[in-house]
């Protein structure tokens, strides 16, 4: 029983791949990160190699997964709190302590508390989130005038600006090259825009490629001056339909619990809560 850490993506997928695929909701972020690394290479998130880990029970079954893509923090997938505490003990003894951690609420709290006990490093909650799964998709009965469509290469400047604005507002890490990130998302067909009747683009929503039958919606962004007009609701519904058409059996999204408007929007179009997640910053 215990954790195995490696920098080999092949080893990780051989050992933990079936567990990742068996629990696509709880492992949604890890699945999309692994898929991106597989497509774009191990340095897509930074120069340091990614580190992967899996937890085995005494009977040999894998029941926990984690990864880190420096300079970003530790991402905890599905695991027990005992496995989360053991991961903290393993990382506390070396030079691999992360600056932040994210994942399921109980798991991340167990990890942060054990790391604090061992190292004295304090921690604070940066964001409280809720993971939702799409049930029956129910588009808004009276959507705003206009249509949803894929973002075009000529719109890379607008997309890059809105990706930056979303990251700043949501307090998430910004890619090093926003225009390259916009180009990648546009080329992959994973970004939709809402085009109003007057041809103005008013909102943006992403849907990740289907991995293990799972796609995650995000980012979703409407400029502040255009909010409250139904653009995000209509576009999120369209992005959800786009994800299902692309082969996703599970369509997921995270919301910030501090934003009651977005939580209400997603519930109205058919999303059901799965569980709470948290992102903590470590001193």
C-alpha positions in Angstrom: 0.0 0.0 0.0 1.2 3.5 -0.7 2.1 6.1 -3.3 4.2 5.7 -6.4 5.5 8.9 -8.0 7.0 9.1 -11.5 7.7 11.5 -14.3 6.7 8.9 -16.9 3.3 9.5 -18.5 3.3 6.0 -19.9 3.8 4.4 -16.4 1.1 6.6 -15.0 -1.4 5.7 -17.7 -0.6 2.0 -17.4 -1.1 1.9 -13.7 -3.8 4.5 -13.1 -5.5 4.9 -16.5 -8.4 2.5 -15.7 -9.0 4.2 -12.4 -9.0 7.6 -14.1 -11.5 6.5 -16.7 -13.7 4.7 -14.1 -14.3 8.0 -12.2 -14.3 10.7 -14.9 -16.2 13.3 -12.7 -13.8 13.3 -9.7 -10.8 13.0 -12.0 -11.9 15.4 -14.7 -9.1 17.9 -14.3 -6.4 15.1 -14.3 -8.0 13.6 -17.4 -7.8 16.8 -19.4 -4.3 17.6 -18.2 -3.0 14.1 -19.2 -4.7 14.4 -22.6 -3.1 17.8 -23.2 0.3 16.5 -22.2 -0.1 13.5 -24.5 -1.0 15.7 -27.4 1.3 18.7 -26.9 4.3 17.2 -25.0 5.5 17.2 -21.4 6.7 20.8 -21.4 3.3 22.3 -22.4 2.7 23.6 -18.9 6.3 24.5 -18.1 9.9 23.5 -18.4 10.0 21.1 -15.4 8.7 17.6 -16.1 5.2 16.8 -14.8 5.0 14.4 -11.8 2.3 11.8 -11.6 1.3 9.6 -8.7 -1.1 6.7 -7.8 -2.1 5.1 -4.6 -2.4 1.4 -4.2 -4.4 -0.5 -1.5 -2.9 -3.6 0.1 -4.8 -5.8 -2.5 -3.0 -3.9 -5.3 -6.0 -1.9 -6.4 -5.4 1.7 -7.4 -7.8 4.0 -5.5 -6.1 7.4 -5.7 -4.4 9.7 -8.3 -2.5 12.9 -8.2 -0.3 15.0 -10.5 1.6 18.2 -10.6 2.7 20.3 -13.6 5.3 22.7 -12.3 5.1 25.7 -11.8 1.5 24.9 -11.0 0.4 23.2 -7.8 -0.6 19.8 -6.7 -3.9 18.4 -8.2 -5.6 15.8 -6.2 -8.0 13.4 -8.0 -10.3 10.9 -6.4 -8.7 9.5 -3.3 -9.4 8.7 0.4 -8.4 11.3 3.1 -5.9 8.7 4.4 -4.2 8.7 0.9 -4.3 12.5 0.9 -2.5 12.6 4.3 0.0 10.1 3.1 0.7 12.2 0.0 1.4 15.2 2.3 3.8 13.1 4.3 5.6 11.9 1.2 6.0 15.4 -0.2 6.9 17.0 3.1 10.3 15.2 3.2 11.6 16.5 -0.1 11.9 19.5 -2.4 8.6 18.8 -4.2 6.3 20.7 -1.8 3.7 22.6 -4.0 2.7 26.2 -3.5 -1.0 25.4 -3.8 -3.3 22.4 -4.1 -6.7 21.7 -5.6 -9.3 19.0 -5.8 -12.1 17.6 -3.7 -12.8 19.5 -0.5 -12.2 16.7 2.0 -9.1 15.5 0.2 -7.5 18.9 -0.1 -8.2 19.8 3.5 -6.7 16.6 4.7 -3.6 17.1 2.5 -3.1 20.8 3.7 -3.7 20.0 7.4 -1.2 17.2 7.3 1.4 19.2 5.5 0.9 22.0 8.0 1.4 19.6 10.9 4.6 18.3 9.5 6.2 21.5 8.1 4.5 24.4 9.9 3.3 25.8 6.5 0.0 27.6 6.9 -2.6 27.6 4.2 -5.7 29.5 3.2 -8.7 28.8 0.9 -8.4 30.7 -2.4 -11.7 29.5 -4.0 -14.6 27.3 -3.0 -16.1 25.5 -6.0 -18.9 23.1 -6.9 -18.6 20.4 -9.5 -21.7 19.9 -11.6 -22.7 17.1 -14.0 -25.2 17.7 -16.9 -28.4 15.8 -16.6 -31.2 16.6 -19.1 -30.1 19.6 -21.1 -32.7 22.3 -21.0 -31.7 25.3 -23.1 -33.2 28.7 -22.1 -36.8 28.9 -23.4 -36.3 32.5 -24.6 -32.6 32.9 -25.6 -31.3 36.2 -26.7 -31.3 37.0 -30.4 -28.3 35.6 -32.2 -26.5 32.3 -32.5 -23.7 30.1 -31.1 -20.8 29.4 -33.4 -17.2 28.2 -33.2 -14.5 30.8 -32.8 -12.6 31.6 -35.9 -8.8 32.0 -36.3 -9.3 35.7 -37.1 -10.8 36.2 -33.6 -7.6 35.2 -31.8 -7.0 38.7 -30.4 -10.5 38.9 -28.9 -10.3 35.4 -27.6 -6.9 36.0 -26.0 -8.2 39.2 -24.3 -11.3 37.4 -22.9 -9.2 34.4 -21.7 -7.0 36.8 -19.8 -10.0 38.7 -18.4 -11.6 35.4 -17.3 -8.4 34.2 -15.6 -8.1 37.5 -13.7 -11.7 37.5 -12.6 -11.6 33.8 -11.6 -8.2 34.1 -10.0 -6.7 31.2 -12.0 -3.3 31.0 -13.6 -2.8 32.7 -17.0 -1.1 30.7 -19.8 2.3 32.2 -20.6 1.4 32.9 -24.2 -2.3 33.8 -24.4 -2.4 34.2 -28.2 -0.9 30.7 -28.6 -3.4 29.4 -26.1 -6.2 31.1 -28.1 -4.9 29.6 -31.4 -4.7 26.1 -29.9 -8.3 26.3 -28.6 -9.7 27.7 -31.8 -7.9 25.1 -33.9 -9.2 22.3 -31.7 -12.8 23.5 -32.1 -13.2 23.8 -28.4 -14.3 27.5 -28.1 -17.8 28.8 -29.0 -18.9 32.4 -29.2 -22.3 34.0 -29.1 -22.9 36.3 -32.0 -25.8 38.8 -31.5 -28.1 39.9 -34.3 -25.9 42.9 -35.1 -22.9 40.5 -35.5 -21.3 41.6 -32.2 -19.6 38.8 -30.3 -21.0 38.9 -26.8 -19.9 35.8 -24.9 -17.4 32.9 -24.9 -17.6 29.4 -23.7 -15.2 26.4 -24.0 -15.8 22.7 -24.0 -12.8 20.4 -23.6 -12.3 17.5 -26.0 -14.0 14.3 -24.9 -11.5 12.2 -22.9 -12.7 8.8 -21.4 -16.2 9.9 -22.4 -15.9 13.2 -20.4 -15.8 16.8 -21.4 -15.7 19.9 -19.1 -17.2 23.2 -19.9 -15.1 26.3 -19.3 -14.1 29.0 -19.4 -17.4 30.8 -19.6 -17.0 34.6 -20.0 -19.2 37.6 -20.8 -17.8 41.1 -20.5 -19.3 42.9 -17.5 -21.1 45.5 -19.6 -23.0 42.7 -21.5 -24.0 40.6 -18.5 -27.6 40.0 -17.4 -28.9 39.5 -21.0 -28.9 35.7 -21.2 -25.8 35.3 -23.4 -23.9 33.0 -21.0 -26.9 30.8 -20.4 -27.6 30.3 -24.0 -24.0 29.8 -24.9 -23.3 27.3 -22.1 -26.3 25.3 -23.2 -24.9 25.4 -26.8 -21.4 24.4 -25.6 -22.9 21.5 -23.6 -24.7 20.2 -26.7 -21.5 20.6 -28.6 -19.6 18.5 -26.1 -22.2 15.7 -26.3 -22.1 15.8 -30.1 -18.3 15.4 -29.8 -18.7 12.1 -28.0 -19.0 13.1 -24.3 -21.2 11.0 -22.2 -20.3 13.0 -19.1 -20.4 16.8 -19.4 -19.1 18.6 -16.3 -18.3 22.1 -15.1 -17.0 23.9 -12.0 -18.6 27.0 -10.5 -17.3 29.4 -7.9 -19.6 29.1 -4.9 -19.1 32.9 -4.3 -21.1 33.5 -7.5 -24.8 32.6 -6.9 -25.8 33.9 -10.4 -23.7 31.4 -12.3 -24.7 28.5 -10.0 -28.4 29.3 -10.7 -27.8 29.6 -14.4 -26.2 26.2 -14.7 -28.9 24.5 -12.6 -31.6 25.9 -14.8 -30.1 24.4 -17.9 -29.8 21.0 -16.4 -26.6 20.7 -14.4 -26.8 18.8 -11.1 -24.3 19.1 -8.2 -21.7 16.3 -7.8 -19.6 17.6 -4.9 -17.6 20.5 -3.6 -14.0 21.3 -4.5 -11.5 23.8 -3.2 -8.3 25.5 -4.1 -5.9 26.3 -1.3 -2.7 28.4 -1.2 0.1 27.2 1.0 2.4 29.6 2.8 
